[in-house]
Amino acid sequence: MSEYLERLQNTFTEITSGDYTEKLWAKIYKKDSVSFRAKIQGVKSFIHFDQMPWNYPNTEYWDVIAPMLMGKVYDAKLLGSDTETMRLTLSVAYNSFSKKIYTKGQSYKCTVLEKHKTFLVVEAGVDSSFKNGSQLGEISTYDFWKAQEFREAKVGDELTLTYLKHKNDQTLTMCSPTKYKQWYKQKPEQYVGEFIDVTVNKEGGKTTYTVNEAYNGILRIGPKLYGEDLISPLNRYIQNLSDGDEITCYVQGVNPKTNEYFLRFESRLLEELKKI
């Protein structure tokens, strides 16, 4: 037996007999279908997924995260051993971590674990290289500023996302930094019930409306809103507006999913149109 193998045999015997006086520091170096592989002083070991410091609701998440855990060292406990293969079975489940404080409006690195039709599941623990353990988060398709960003995102991608709040199950609710800057930080709900200036856009035979230089305004015209007698005067009024004109509208509500303001013509204008 070589000197190296003899040393491994002695270390294995010490660990399994209880004579090993040092802490069992297990260093991860590989992953298989059901466990991670680790070494203690060169002795190879298994750490099953359910014996890791945190659990995932989907074991496929480990496939995504595994490359980031290579070289990580955890304090281990011996669960069992196999003298023929000289392999150990370990648990690192009892390792604890300090709690990371997430600040609203601050951005964190996240890795996409799973993609659903309307949202992504992400791992925010990568931001601190798992020094604070795992932290799952979610981002809705509506919390990207552009729909294309959601469409292009795929499992394994690293995204920089902005923290909004914790859900009841402690999952983070996230959004894209642009969505936060352009929408949540602006607090558009503060304008609900107020009158604001709206810019008229005339392009390609269509009339659209812009609020605060960045948001779409929805200004519907219908008899249920204004009465049958005002529909024709309102349509003529809109037709006579020019590109770049500003009009004053009442904000009925906002839609954070589509970044839109729901608008209504001001009463003063309606009274003037009734006189025509």
N, C-alpha and C positions, 0 to 999 in steps of 0.2 A: 504493500500500500504506500502510495506517495505521501510525502509530508503534508501536502495540501489536503488530501482526502482524510488523512489521520486527524488533522486539526478539525475538519468539518465533523468527523465522527465524534470527536471528543466534545465539541460544542453542542452537537445534537444530544448527546448523552447527558450533558450537564443540564440542558434546558428541560429535557423530558423527565429527568430524575428529581428536579427541583433544586439542584445544587447550583444553578446559575444565579449569581447574586446581583447581576446588573439588570437594569430595565430591559425589556424586550422591545428594542426599537426596530420596527419592521419598515423596510424601504421598498416601495412598490416599483416594479420594473416591467410588468406585463399584465395583460387582461385576456381571459378566455371567455367562453360563452356564459359562465355562471359565477365567475370569481375573478379577483385580482391575484396576481402572483407577487410575492414579496420575499425579501431575504433578511435574515437576522445573522449577522456575522458570517455571511456566505451560505447559511443553511436555507434552503428553499422552502417556501410556505404558501398556503392557500388562504385567502380571505374572501369568503363568499359575500355576495352583494348585500345580503341581509345582516352582515356583521361589519359593514362599513360605518363610519361616523354619522352618516345620514342615509335616508332611504328615498327612493324615487317611486312614484306611482306607476311608472313605466320603465322596465329594465332596459329598454333601448336607449334611454337617456345616458346610461353608463357608456354606451358606444361613442357618444358625442364627447363626453367629458373625459374619457379615459386618457387621451394624450396629454391632458393638462395635469393629470395626477401622477404621471411618471416621475419618479425621483422623490415623491412626497414621503415623509417619514412619520409614522404614527406609533404611539405607545400601544403595545399589543398585550393580549392575554392568551395563554395557551389553551386551546379547546381539545386538541387531540394530536396524535402523531402516528406515523407509519414507519416502523423500523426497517422494513424491506426497502422502501424507496427513500428513506431518510427525509421525509417531508413532514412539515408541521401544518396543523390547521389552527388558524388564529382568529381572534376577534379584536377589532379596533373600535367597536361600537360605542364604547364608553368615553371616548375622547370628547372633550367639551371645548367650546369656542366662546370667545367674548362676542357679545351682540353688537352688530354693526348698526349705527344710527344712519338712517336715510333722510335726506333733507329735501323737502319739496322744491322743485326747480333745479336741483342739481343732477348732473348727468353721470351715468355709470356704464362701464363696459359690460355687455351681456352677450351670451351665446345662445343661439336659437336651438332649442331642444326638440320642438315639435311644431308643425304648422297645421292649423285647422282652417276651415273655410273662412272664418271671420276673425281669427286671432292667432297670435303666436304665443307659445310657452317658451320662456327664456330662463337662463340661469344667470343670476346677477352675482353669484359668489365668485365668478371669475375676476370681478373688478379688484378684489383683494387677494387674488390667487388662492382662494379658499381658506385664507387665514381665519376667516370668520365662519367657515363652514359653507353650507349651501343656502341659497335664497332664491326661490322660484319667483318669477314674475310673469305678467301677461301684458300684451299690447294688442289692442283691437285694431282692425283694419282702418277704423275711423280715426285712430289716434296717430296715424301717419299723416303728414301734411299733404302728400301726394299719393294717390292710390297705387301708382307704379312702384313705389317703395315697398309696399306690402307684397305686390305681385312678384317682385324680384327676390324677396327674402327667401332663403332656404335653410334647411336644417344644417347646423354647423357654422353658419355665418356669425361673425362677431359684429354686433351693433352697439352703437352708443345711444343709450336711451335715457330719458329724463323721468325721474320719480315724481309721481303724483300723490299716491296714498297707499296705505295697506288695506286690503280687503279683510273681511271677517276671518278668513282662514289663514291670514298673515301673508298671502300672496301679494306681491307688489303690483300696483297698477302703474303702467308706464306709458309714455308717449314719446314721439320723436322730438328732438330738441327744437326743430323748426315749428312743430305744432305748439309746443309750449310757448315759444317766443312770440309767435304770430297770433295765438288764440288764448291759451289759458292765462298767460301773463298779462294780456290786455284786458282780461275780465270783461268780455263783451256783454255779459248779463247785466252789467251796471247801466247799460243803455236802454234796457227794456223799460217801457213806460215813458221814455224821453223822446224829444224831437232832435233829429240829427240831419246834417247836410249829406245829400246823396248825389253822386256824380252820374250823369247820364252818358251812356256809351252807345253810339250808333255805328254799327259795322255790319256789312253784308245784309242790309235790309232788316236787321234785328235790333231791338232796343234792350239793353241790359243796364244794370245799376251796380255801382260800386260804393261800398261804405268804407270810410277811413283808408282809402287807397289800396286796400288789400282784400276785402271781403265781398262776396256776391250778395246783392240785395234782391229779395224776392218780393215783387210788387204786383200782386194779382188784381185783376179787375173782374168783377162779377156782380150780378144783381143781388146776391145774398149779402155782399159786403157793402154796396153803395146804393142799391135800389135800381130798378130798371131804367128810370129817367136819366140817371147820370152816366150810363155806360157809353153812349155816343159822345157826349161832351168830354169825358175822360179820354177816350180813344183819340179824339181830335187834339186834345191838349198834348198828349204824348207824341203824336205825329208832328206837332209843331216845335217840339223840343229839338235842340241841336246837340251834336256831339260835344261833350265837355260842359254842358249846362249843369248847374247845381239846383236841386230842388230840396225842399224841407219835407221830411217824412217822419211819421210816428213809428217807433220800434215796438212791434207787438211781441216779438220773441226772437230767440236765436237757436240755431241748430248746431251743436258742437260736432255732430257726425259729418256734416257737409260744410261747415264753416260759413254758414249763411245767416243773414238777418232777414226776418220776416217784417215787411214794411207795410205801411198804410198811408194813403194821402192825408195831409193835415185838413182839419175841419174848415179852416179859413178858405182854402182853395175850393173845397166842395161847395161852400156857400156862394162863392163867386161864380162857379159854373152853373149853379141853379138859376142865377139871374140872367144868364145868356139865352 
